[in-house]
Amino acid sequence: MGVELKLTDREIPVSPVFVDFLVHIVEQIPFEDAVWGDQLSETMLDDQKRIIAQAPDNARRCLASQVGQSAIARSYQLLMALMTGNVEAIKDIQLRFHFINIIGIPRNGGSYLTKEIYRALGYDPSRVPNVIAHDGFPDAGPFRFERGTNSWITSLNTMAEYLTMVEIYFGRNKPHSGKIPVPKKLLKGSYAGGFFQRILGDAVENIFTVRHPVTSCISTYEKSGGMPGDGRFTVRGNIEEWVRRDLAYIGIDAEALRNMEYFDAYLRYWELYHYYVATTGLSANRDIKVVAYGGERMTELAKSFYYRFGNYNPAPEPFETFDKRDRHPEWFARANPVVKRVSEVWHDVGLHFPLEEVMEAW
């Protein structure tokens, strides 16, 4: 007996971010003024509303072009390959591209490293679109199943679209050591490590950035508008929304979260995120570099990419650090046992956690 399953773009529509990217391609609109690489800005950026509002018109404009039609068809072809385990369709991408993923919790220096790798490759980071370089796409996170949403399907669909964009954006670029480098700040890689590992290929290169939770927390609330006046956790931007989502996933309801101290909520999120790094499959790939937050460490790693890609006079931008260790001294006493637990878990799966450097608390 044969069974035919039919899914249309009603059930799995193209992503607004994907058609926003494609409309630049089909109409030859330059990518410019990207600010994802701004290390110091504390401004919360929210371009998502514009992208969603323009999605219907962008989709129409893409479908009016043969290039746009072909790209959308290619993304669905790759989605089918991912859904059915057609490894041959994905293998060509793995053989052609070398993915360099910078993984770490927000405010850990990943944007700086991503920008400098692009600069080492000769790109102007302000002309590299957010969807290509930065967080958020492909999508991954704690599993959700609700009306109109199955997050596993979302991860597959956005991965198929991302791979299509990689072929378009990087396809004609110069190979290095036989493959075209594709740098990506992949914060969400920790939530589905095995997925990203298998799809992007065994040769994928992962860089983990790690920072002490106290200074990470300070940087997070600074970016989100300052420490709440009552000291309780609240959601004002993307990072705080990820904290809320991850804590809800382990059973902390909305009322309990509202009553939590800001740092206690953040510390739980920090701990969970680093457990995901160790337990979801990323550690299966031993081509892993771990770098602790710090000016000299970050700039030296950035320089290594300049040398690697043929620039023997490296001039990365300085990595700015600010000493925040005299703030919230009571937080350190609560954080240090958590940092040590994470270090032990990483050690158990064969990952090096730079405990001494993290404890410098930059």
Secondary structure, 3 states (H helix, E strand, C coil): CCCCCCCCCCCCCCCHHHHHHHHHHHCCCCCCCCCCCCCCCCCCCCCHHHHHHHHHHHHHHHHCCHHHHHHHHHHHHHHHHHHHCCHHHHHHHHHHEEEEEEECCCCCCHHHHHHHHHHHCCCCHHHCCHHHHCCCCCCCCCCCEECCEEHHHHHHHHHHHHHHHHHHHHCCCCCECCEEEEEEECHHHHHHHHHHHHHHCCCCEEEEEECCHHHHHHHHHHHCCCCCCCCECCCCCHHHHHHHHHHHHCCCCHHHHHCCEHHHHHHHHHHHHHHHHHHCCHHHCCCEEEEECCHHHHHHHHHHHHHHCCCCCCCCCCCCCCCCCCCCHHHHHHHHHHHHHHHHHHHHCCCCCCHHHHCCCC
